[in-house]
Amino acid sequence: MKSQRNLSGCMLRFLVFLWTGCLIQFCWLCRIPLWVKIPLCILSGITYLALHFVRFSNGSGEKRLRTLAHGCSLLCTCFFWTIAEIPVLIATAVTSAFPLAIRICSAALFLLLCCLSFWISILHLLYSGKQVKKYWYLILCFIWWMPVVSWILTLYIYRTSKREWRVEQAKSACNAVRKESEICQTKYPILLVHGIFFRDWQYLNYWGRIPGELLRNGAILFYGRQQSAQSVQNSGRELAVQIQAVCKATGSPKVNLIAHSKGGLDCRCAIQDYGAAPYVASLTTINTPHYGCSFVDDLLQKVPFSLQKWIAARYNQAFSKLGDANPDFLAGIQDLTTANCAAFLESHPCLPSITYYTVMSKMHSICAASFPLNLGYWMNRRREGDNDGLVPVCSAQLPGVPLLLVPETQKRGVSHGDMIDLMRENIPDFDVREWYVQLVSRLKQEGF
């Protein structure tokens, strides 16, 4: 029923576009008084413009998605209307019954209406869409006059926006169905622990769209709040304080830890070195280098120490201003080497009182991620095979704990950054938000 309303709305908009467009063009060709032509053109132009903002079917979901759907519908209508108007334009241009000036004005009006419809549609998509990167719209502004190239780019924007709307609508419908069940409302609160080179900021979430999805499904969430770059020992100490603070604030005896990358090492340190073990029910490590990163070994060996110190000083200075009390770039990096991780793993075995889970993903090609993960993929691939652009698959498993591999996508795979929704990208065949919902739902089913 809803799709029929959408189709009827698009058809109605198309017919009115066609009528007003032809009316604006042909009213100057007809032999009627000027005092009739001018009001008729103005009225037709107002009607034409108004139809760009009238939604014949609002659909469902948040306002952004309704605007996105309207933009896609508008762009599609604009395309078919332009195709339908071209024969009218040609017929007017080749007819010698009208003066040349009139024919030129008619063609100019047609081009003006086309450009107006096109850019209003694009502005709707720019305002409401999130999957098309903003630089593609900027490029379109410069190449719109190049027919084939601009058409290809416009088709890409349309298809990506349409796919985004479908994905978000399906997710919204799914959440509406299971809203009452609160499948992510675990017995113990969830503590999300970030990896290296990032902080838990309110407006730039390390975990992308994942926390919002978990909250919509009933999860109780907190963040690790350790510094962006520090040694495992210092980060573990900070994390232990946060774990106990969360237990005190919620009245819960324990928490469930979900940690990405180096955060998994920080959690193990907090558990065994700083007394957090009694407060932890489960630990899920995601793409954590339990055996280290050979990629880091290569960089530390090949990059001159003077350059390392220079980079570290710039980083520490910047993140001191961004909220870190005492960032230490080199200490954080050095604790990720294979030698240091192996020694840490040997001295920090899994505790029987805590349930552990290990998760890992892998990329399929160097094109599956941007710099520096594409470089890391190439360097790791040569030495240790499958990896996520930073961590080798063989490094992600704790002794005695089964390794859960993320479902593989057909083409690109899932990178280290994809596992935290770094680019906020809808990956074909892998919905990272839904994957985390199912992960937390499993914790709930197992009594955590």
Residue pairs with C-beta under 8 A, 6 or more apart in sequence:
2 57
2 59
2 60
5 56
5 57
6 56
6 57
6 59
6 73
8 56
9 55
9 56
9 57
9 73
10 56
10 73
10 76
10 77
12 56
13 51
13 54
13 56
13 73
13 74
13 77
14 77
14 80
14 81
14 84
16 47
16 48
16 51
17 48
17 51
17 77
17 78
17 81
17 117
18 81
18 84
18 85
20 44
20 45
20 47
20 48
20 51
21 48
21 81
21 85
21 88
21 110
21 113
22 85
22 88
23 40
23 44
24 41
24 44
24 45
24 48
24 109
24 113
25 88
25 89
25 92
25 106
25 109
25 110
26 92
26 106
27 37
27 40
27 41
27 44
28 37
28 41
28 102
28 105
28 106
29 92
29 98
29 102
29 106
30 37
48 113
49 116
52 74
52 117
52 120
52 121
55 66
55 70
58 66
59 65
59 66
59 69
59 169
60 169
60 172
60 173
61 168
61 169
61 172
62 172
64 128
65 128
65 165
65 168
65 169
65 172
67 124
67 127
67 128
68 124
68 125
68 128
68 129
68 161
68 164
68 165
68 168
69 165
70 124
71 121
71 122
71 123
71 124
71 125
71 127
71 128
71 129
71 161
72 125
72 158
72 161
72 162
72 165
74 117
74 120
74 121
74 124
75 118
75 121
75 122
75 125
75 154
75 158
76 158
77 117
78 114
78 117
78 118
78 121
81 117
82 114
82 117
85 110
85 114
88 110
89 106
89 107
89 110
92 98
92 103
92 106
92 107
93 103
93 106
93 107
95 103
98 106
118 154
122 137
122 140
122 154
122 157
125 132
125 157
125 158
125 161
126 134
126 137
129 157
129 160
129 161
129 164
130 164
130 424
131 160
131 161
131 163
131 164
131 425
131 426
132 156
132 157
132 160
132 161
132 164
136 153
136 156
136 157
137 157
139 153
140 150
140 153
140 154
140 157
143 149
143 150
143 153
144 150
163 426
164 426
167 426
167 431
171 213
171 431
171 433
171 434
174 434
175 213
175 216
175 217
178 217
179 216
179 217
181 218
182 217
182 218
183 217
183 218
183 437
183 440
183 441
183 444
184 190
184 214
184 217
184 218
184 219
184 437
184 440
184 441
184 444
185 217
185 218
185 219
185 220
185 444
186 219
186 220
186 256
186 440
186 443
186 444
186 448
187 281
187 444
187 447
187 448
188 252
188 253
188 254
188 255
188 256
188 281
188 282
188 448
189 220
189 221
189 222
189 246
189 250
189 252
189 255
189 256
190 214
190 219
190 220
190 221
190 222
190 255
190 256
190 258
190 440
190 443
191 221
191 222
191 223
191 224
191 242
191 243
191 246
191 255
191 256
191 257
191 258
192 206
192 207
192 211
192 221
192 222
192 223
192 224
192 258
192 259
193 223
193 224
193 226
193 239
193 257
193 258
193 259
193 260
193 263
193 264
193 266
193 267
194 200
194 206
194 207
194 223
194 224
194 226
194 228
194 260
194 261
194 263
194 420
195 206
195 259
195 260
195 261
195 262
195 263
195 420
196 228
196 229
196 261
196 262
196 332
196 333
196 336
197 228
197 229
197 332
198 206
198 228
199 206
199 225
199 227
199 228
199 319
199 322
199 323
199 324
200 206
200 223
200 224
200 225
201 323
205 211
206 260
206 420
207 260
207 420
207 421
208 420
208 421
208 422
208 423
208 424
208 432
209 421
209 424
209 433
210 420
210 421
210 432
210 433
210 436
211 221
213 433
213 434
213 436
213 437
214 221
214 436
214 437
214 440
215 221
217 437
217 440
217 441
219 440
220 250
222 242
222 246
222 255
223 242
224 238
224 239
224 242
224 259
224 263
224 266
225 238
225 242
226 235
226 238
226 239
226 242
226 263
226 266
227 234
227 235
227 238
227 319
227 324
227 325
227 326
227 327
228 319
228 322
228 324
228 327
229 315
229 316
229 319
229 324
229 327
229 328
229 329
229 331
229 332
229 333
230 238
230 326
230 327
230 328
230 331
230 332
231 328
231 331
231 332
231 334
231 335
232 262
232 265
232 266
232 269
232 335
232 344
233 269
233 273
234 328
234 331
235 262
235 266
235 269
235 332
236 265
236 266
236 267
236 268
236 269
236 270
236 273
236 274
237 269
237 270
237 273
237 274
239 266
239 267
239 269
239 270
239 274
239 276
240 270
240 274
240 275
240 276
243 255
243 257
243 270
243 276
243 279
243 280
244 276
244 279
246 252
246 255
247 253
247 254
247 255
247 279
253 279
254 278
254 279
254 280
254 281
255 279
255 280
255 281
256 280
256 281
256 282
256 283
256 284
256 440
256 443
256 448
257 267
257 280
257 282
257 283
257 284
258 284
258 286
258 439
258 440
259 266
259 267
259 283
259 284
259 285
259 286
259 288
260 286
260 287
260 288
260 419
260 420
261 286
261 287
261 288
261 289
261 390
261 391
261 416
262 288
262 289
262 332
262 335
262 336
263 285
263 288
264 283
264 285
264 286
264 288
264 290
265 288
265 289
265 290
265 335
265 341
265 344
267 280
267 283
267 285
268 283
268 344
268 348
269 344
269 348
270 276
271 277
271 280
271 283
271 351
271 354
272 348
272 351
273 348
277 351
277 353
277 354
278 353
280 354
281 354
281 355
281 448
282 354
282 355
282 356
282 357
282 443
282 448
283 354
283 355
283 356
283 357
284 356
284 357
284 358
284 359
284 439
284 443
285 356
285 357
285 358
285 359
285 396
285 398
286 359
286 360
286 419
286 420
287 359
287 360
287 361
287 388
287 390
287 391
287 396
287 416
287 419
288 358
288 391
288 396
289 336
289 341
289 390
289 391
289 392
289 395
289 396
290 341
290 345
290 358
290 395
290 396
290 397
290 398
291 338
291 341
291 342
291 345
291 392
291 394
291 395
292 336
292 337
292 338
292 339
292 340
292 341
292 342
292 395
293 336
293 337
293 338
293 341
293 380
293 390
293 391
293 392
293 395
294 338
294 379
294 380
294 383
294 384
294 392
295 376
295 379
295 380
295 387
295 390
296 333
296 336
296 337
297 337
297 338
298 379
299 333
300 308
300 333
300 334
300 337
308 330
309 330
311 329
312 328
312 329
312 330
315 327
315 329
316 324
316 327
316 328
316 329
319 327
320 326
320 327
334 340
335 341
335 344
338 395
341 395
345 398
345 399
349 399
350 356
350 398
350 399
350 400
350 401
355 446
355 448
356 398
356 401
357 401
357 404
358 396
358 397
358 398
358 401
358 402
358 403
358 404
359 396
359 403
359 404
359 405
359 406
359 419
359 439
360 388
360 391
360 393
360 396
360 397
360 403
360 404
360 405
360 406
361 388
361 405
361 406
361 413
361 414
361 415
361 416
361 418
361 419
362 386
362 387
362 388
362 393
362 405
362 406
362 408
362 413
362 414
363 369
363 373
363 377
363 387
363 388
363 389
363 412
363 413
363 414
363 415
364 408
364 409
364 411
364 412
364 413
365 377
365 411
365 412
365 413
366 374
366 377
366 378
367 374
367 412
368 374
368 377
368 389
368 412
368 413
368 415
369 377
369 389
369 415
369 416
369 417
369 418
372 389
373 388
373 389
373 390
373 415
373 416
373 417
374 389
376 387
376 389
376 390
376 416
377 387
377 388
377 389
377 415
380 387
380 389
380 390
380 391
380 392
381 387
383 392
384 392
384 394
384 395
385 392
385 393
385 394
386 392
386 393
386 394
387 393
388 413
388 414
388 415
388 416
388 419
389 415
389 416
389 417
390 416
391 416
393 403
393 405
396 403
397 403
406 414
406 419
406 430
406 435
407 429
407 430
407 435
408 414
409 427
409 428
409 429
409 430
410 428
410 429
411 428
412 427
414 427
414 430
414 432
417 423
418 425
418 427
418 430
418 432
419 432
420 432
421 432
421 433
